[in-house]
């Protein structure tokens, strides 16, 4: 019974923190942001967040980090040459398959 109380207390604290993170900027920032440095920082935040979540997952999702790194390089090179999402995904899967065949 006491452990249920701890679970609900933890859920309440997480909900309060999540709500505070979203509502405090709305409450205090009434005027548009005019500082060009702050605007530039906020412009790149979604891209950095996506990269921080995606790149480690790419490298460590395979049996060996080397094959994940090879797939990342293959995907980046194909993306630089203008390949679409589906060909890049297929090529990266093939690169992982070949790399793990030789590495494991």
Secondary structure as GFF3:
##gff-version 3
##sequence-region A 1 104
A	DSSP	alpha_helix	2	28	.	.	.	ID=ss1
A	DSSP	alpha_helix	36	60	.	.	.	ID=ss2
A	DSSP	alpha_helix	65	80	.	.	.	ID=ss3
A	DSSP	alpha_helix	85	103	.	.	.	ID=ss4
###
